[in-house]
Amino acid sequence: MTDYLVKGIAFDGKVRAYAVKTTNMINEAVRRHGAWPTAAAALGRAMTASTMMGCMLKGDDKLTVKVEGGGPVGAIIADSNALGETRGYLGNPQVHFDLNEHGKLDVARAVGINGYLSVVKDLGMRDHFTGSVPLVSGELGEDFTYYFVSSEQTPSSVGVGVLVNPDNSILAAGGFIIQLMPGADDLVIETIEQRLSTIPPISKLIETGMTPEEILFALLGEDNVKILDKMNVSFSCNCSKERIANAIISLGEAEIKAMIEEDGGAETTCHFCNEQYVFTKEELEELL
């Protein structure tokens, strides 16, 4: 099934909600980076949350999420835009631990909690919007929840999850964001809290075949939800040989000459998608 996201409102507009299936997207990212299970779960959770946040934007707007918790996976970076296109990478993809005391992948241990979650939004203006909050758990769902409450003053609940197969491929991945709008009363809040306390983990719901629409119905009650939009989401990187060539040109004449004379060519790899670009001596001379 194609990865996709739905946007909806609930309780007569008092709640805004998003749910997404990202299994294929995260599988592609994990495959490209050769990530081990715990690292794969950390990257997948960050990319899933970033995808939902990107879909809150409009037009050509985009954002970058950075998680730096001081753990062995290093920094996690995810880029997303309003079109549902997301890419991501982490400092050390070869990280895996035994399951934690809850029988789940120990993402908090991999990410660490001594650091920050930062979001930079490029809204097409001169200055970018930047929000940063301390990590509260390293599990990432709680950290994104805290980000919305603290940095954007929007009471929210964020759930993200990734199930990894024994061969390191992704069995299921997805997430949800529920946000309270002005006017949400105590009854609405109590109803949502009660449902959140009894629902299985989001990755389990995806694994059973539930669609993003069905996840919102389970979270909020089918009679309370109105689906407003549906859009495909995917792993997508905008790197290209032409972009890399322009980057090489920007290094200047002396640097390019050194590449030609000392190395006889150049080779670089995109952090986000692991695509390799090779420039021969002749190609570098052309750029020069």
C-alpha positions as CSV (number, residue, x, y, z in Angstrom):
1,M,0.0,0.0,0.0
2,T,1.3,3.5,-0.9
3,D,2.4,5.7,2.0
4,Y,0.0,8.5,2.5
5,L,-1.2,11.1,5.1
6,V,-4.6,12.4,6.0
7,K,-5.5,15.7,7.6
8,G,-8.7,16.1,9.5
9,I,-10.7,18.0,12.1
10,A,-12.7,16.6,15.0
11,F,-15.3,17.7,17.6
12,D,-16.7,20.5,15.4
13,G,-13.3,22.0,14.7
14,K,-12.0,22.0,18.2
15,V,-9.3,19.4,17.3
16,R,-6.9,19.2,14.3
17,A,-5.5,15.8,13.5
18,Y,-3.0,14.1,11.2
19,A,-2.2,10.5,10.6
20,V,0.3,8.9,8.3
21,K,1.7,5.6,7.1
22,T,5.4,5.8,6.3
23,T,6.5,2.2,6.0
24,N,7.9,2.5,2.4
25,M,9.5,5.8,3.1
26,I,11.4,4.6,6.1
27,N,12.3,1.3,4.5
28,E,13.9,3.3,1.6
29,A,15.9,5.5,4.1
30,V,17.0,2.5,6.2
31,R,18.0,0.6,3.0
32,R,20.1,3.5,1.7
33,H,21.9,4.1,5.0
34,G,22.2,0.4,6.0
35,A,20.7,1.2,9.4
36,W,20.5,-1.4,12.2
37,P,17.2,-1.9,14.0
38,T,17.5,0.6,16.9
39,A,19.0,3.3,14.7
40,A,16.4,2.6,12.0
41,A,13.6,3.1,14.6
42,A,15.1,6.4,15.7
43,L,15.5,7.7,12.1
44,G,12.1,6.5,11.2
45,R,10.4,8.2,14.1
46,A,12.1,11.5,13.4
47,M,11.3,11.3,9.7
48,T,7.7,10.4,10.3
49,A,7.1,13.3,12.7
50,S,8.9,15.6,10.2
51,T,6.6,14.4,7.4
52,M,3.5,15.4,9.3
53,M,5.0,18.7,10.3
54,G,6.0,19.4,6.7
55,C,2.4,18.7,5.6
56,M,1.3,21.6,7.9
57,L,3.2,24.0,5.6
58,K,2.0,25.5,2.3
59,G,3.4,26.0,-1.2
60,D,7.2,25.9,-1.4
61,D,7.7,26.0,2.4
62,K,10.0,23.4,4.0
63,L,11.5,22.6,7.3
64,T,14.5,20.8,8.9
65,V,14.3,18.8,12.1
66,K,17.5,18.1,14.0
67,V,17.7,15.8,17.0
68,E,20.9,15.9,19.0
69,G,20.7,13.9,22.2
70,G,24.3,12.9,22.7
71,G,23.6,9.2,22.1
72,P,25.6,6.8,19.9
73,V,23.5,7.4,16.8
74,G,24.7,11.0,16.7
75,A,22.7,13.8,15.2
76,I,19.5,12.9,13.3
77,I,18.5,15.3,10.5
78,A,15.3,15.2,8.5
79,D,14.1,17.5,5.8
80,S,10.4,17.7,4.7
81,N,8.2,20.0,2.7
82,A,4.5,20.7,2.0
83,L,4.4,18.1,-0.8
84,G,5.0,15.1,1.5
85,E,8.6,14.7,0.4
86,T,11.0,13.7,3.2
87,R,14.6,12.7,3.4
88,G,16.8,12.0,6.5
89,Y,20.0,10.6,7.9
90,L,21.8,10.1,11.2
91,G,25.4,10.3,12.2
92,N,25.9,6.6,13.0
93,P,23.4,4.2,11.4
94,Q,25.1,1.0,12.8
95,V,23.6,1.1,16.3
96,H,21.5,-1.6,17.9
97,F,20.8,-2.6,21.5
98,D,18.8,-5.3,23.3
99,L,15.1,-4.5,23.8
100,N,14.3,-2.2,26.7
101,E,12.3,-3.2,29.8
102,H,9.1,-2.7,27.9
103,G,10.2,-5.2,25.2
104,K,10.7,-2.4,22.6
105,L,13.6,-1.1,20.7
106,D,15.7,1.1,23.0
107,V,15.4,4.3,21.0
108,A,16.0,6.6,24.0
109,R,19.4,4.9,24.7
110,A,20.4,5.3,21.0
111,V,19.3,9.0,20.8
112,G,20.3,10.1,24.3
113,I,18.5,12.8,26.3
114,N,21.3,15.3,26.9
115,G,20.5,17.7,24.1
116,Y,17.9,19.4,21.9
117,L,15.2,19.0,19.3
118,S,15.3,21.9,16.9
119,V,13.0,22.8,14.0
120,V,14.0,25.3,11.3
121,K,11.1,26.4,9.0
122,D,11.9,28.1,5.7
123,L,8.7,30.0,4.9
124,G,10.2,31.9,1.9
125,M,11.0,35.0,4.0
126,R,14.3,36.5,4.8
127,D,14.4,35.1,8.3
128,H,13.7,31.5,9.1
129,F,11.6,30.5,12.1
130,T,13.6,28.4,14.5
131,G,12.3,26.6,17.6
132,S,14.4,24.5,20.0
133,V,13.5,22.5,23.1
134,P,15.4,20.2,25.4
135,L,14.8,16.5,24.9
136,V,12.6,15.1,27.6
137,S,12.7,11.4,26.9
138,G,14.7,10.6,23.7
139,E,11.8,8.4,22.6
140,L,10.9,11.2,20.2
141,G,7.1,11.0,20.4
142,E,7.2,12.8,23.7
143,D,9.9,15.1,22.5
144,F,7.8,16.3,19.6
145,T,4.8,16.6,21.9
146,Y,6.9,18.9,24.2
147,Y,8.1,20.9,21.2
148,F,4.6,21.8,20.0
149,V,3.5,22.7,23.5
150,S,6.6,24.7,24.4
151,S,7.8,26.2,21.1
152,E,4.5,26.6,19.2
153,Q,2.2,26.9,22.2
154,T,-0.1,24.3,20.7
155,P,-1.3,21.5,23.1
156,S,-0.6,18.4,21.1
157,S,-0.1,14.6,21.3
158,V,2.4,13.1,19.0
159,G,2.7,9.3,18.4
160,V,5.4,7.8,16.1
161,G,6.4,4.2,15.7
162,V,8.6,1.8,13.7
163,L,8.6,-2.0,13.7
164,V,11.7,-3.6,12.2
165,N,11.9,-7.0,10.6
166,P,14.7,-9.5,11.5
167,D,16.4,-8.7,8.2
168,N,16.5,-5.0,9.2
169,S,13.8,-4.0,6.7
170,I,10.8,-2.1,8.0
171,L,7.6,-4.0,8.8
172,A,5.5,-1.0,9.7
173,A,5.9,2.7,10.4
174,G,3.6,5.6,10.9
175,G,2.4,8.3,13.2
176,F,-0.3,10.8,14.3
177,I,-0.5,14.3,15.6
178,I,-3.6,15.5,17.5
179,Q,-3.8,19.2,18.3
180,L,-6.3,21.1,20.5
181,M,-7.6,24.3,19.0
182,P,-8.9,27.3,21.0
183,G,-12.3,26.4,22.4
184,A,-11.5,22.7,23.1
185,D,-13.4,22.0,26.3
186,D,-12.7,19.6,29.2
187,L,-15.1,16.9,27.8
188,V,-13.2,16.8,24.5
189,I,-9.8,16.7,26.3
190,E,-11.0,13.9,28.6
191,T,-12.4,11.9,25.7
192,I,-9.1,12.1,23.8
193,E,-7.0,11.3,26.8
194,Q,-9.1,8.2,27.5
195,R,-8.8,6.9,24.0
196,L,-5.1,7.6,23.9
197,S,-4.6,5.6,27.1
198,T,-6.2,2.5,25.7
199,I,-5.1,2.4,22.0
200,P,-2.2,0.1,21.0
201,P,1.1,1.6,19.7
202,I,0.8,3.3,16.3
203,S,3.2,0.9,14.7
204,K,1.0,-2.0,15.7
205,L,-2.0,-0.4,14.2
206,I,-0.1,0.1,10.9
207,E,1.0,-3.5,11.1
208,T,-2.6,-4.8,11.4
209,G,-3.4,-3.0,8.1
210,M,-5.2,0.0,9.5
211,T,-5.3,3.0,7.2
212,P,-4.5,6.6,8.3
213,E,-8.2,7.4,8.2
214,E,-9.0,4.4,10.4
215,I,-6.3,5.4,12.9
216,L,-7.9,8.9,13.3
217,F,-11.3,7.2,13.8
218,A,-9.7,4.9,16.5
219,L,-8.1,7.9,18.2
220,L,-11.0,10.3,18.1
221,G,-14.2,8.3,17.3
222,E,-15.4,7.9,13.7
223,D,-18.5,10.1,14.3
224,N,-16.3,12.9,15.6
225,V,-13.9,13.1,12.7
226,K,-14.1,14.8,9.3
227,I,-11.3,14.0,6.8
228,L,-10.2,17.2,4.9
229,D,-7.3,16.1,2.8
230,K,-5.3,13.1,1.7
231,M,-1.8,13.2,0.1
232,N,0.9,10.7,-0.8
233,V,4.2,10.9,1.1
234,S,7.6,9.5,0.1
235,F,11.3,9.4,0.6
236,S,12.7,12.1,-1.8
237,C,16.1,13.7,-2.1
238,N,16.8,16.7,-4.3
239,C,20.5,16.1,-4.8
240,S,21.9,15.8,-8.3
241,K,25.2,15.9,-10.1
242,E,24.5,19.4,-11.3
243,R,23.9,20.6,-7.7
244,I,27.2,18.9,-6.6
245,A,29.0,20.5,-9.6
246,N,27.7,24.0,-8.5
247,A,29.0,23.2,-5.0
248,I,32.4,22.3,-6.4
249,I,32.5,25.5,-8.4
250,S,31.7,27.5,-5.3
251,L,34.9,26.1,-3.6
252,G,37.0,28.3,-6.0
253,E,39.7,27.9,-8.5
254,A,42.6,26.8,-6.2
255,E,40.5,24.1,-4.6
256,I,39.4,22.6,-7.9
257,K,43.0,22.7,-9.2
258,A,44.1,20.8,-6.1
259,M,41.5,18.1,-6.8
260,I,42.8,17.7,-10.4
261,E,46.5,17.7,-9.6
262,E,46.5,15.8,-6.3
263,D,43.5,13.5,-6.6
264,G,43.0,13.3,-10.4
265,G,39.2,13.6,-9.8
266,A,36.6,14.0,-7.1
267,E,34.1,11.8,-5.3
268,T,31.3,12.8,-2.9
269,T,28.3,11.2,-1.3
270,C,25.0,12.8,-0.4
271,H,24.4,12.6,3.4
272,F,20.7,12.3,3.0
273,C,20.4,9.6,0.3
274,N,23.9,8.0,0.2
275,E,24.0,8.6,-3.6
276,Q,27.6,8.7,-4.8
277,Y,28.8,11.3,-7.4
278,V,32.1,10.9,-9.2
279,F,33.8,13.7,-11.2
280,T,36.6,12.7,-13.5
281,K,39.7,14.9,-14.1
282,E,38.2,16.0,-17.4
283,E,34.9,17.0,-15.8
284,L,36.7,19.0,-13.1
285,E,38.7,20.8,-15.8
286,E,35.4,21.7,-17.5
287,L,34.1,23.1,-14.2
288,L,37.4,25.0,-13.8
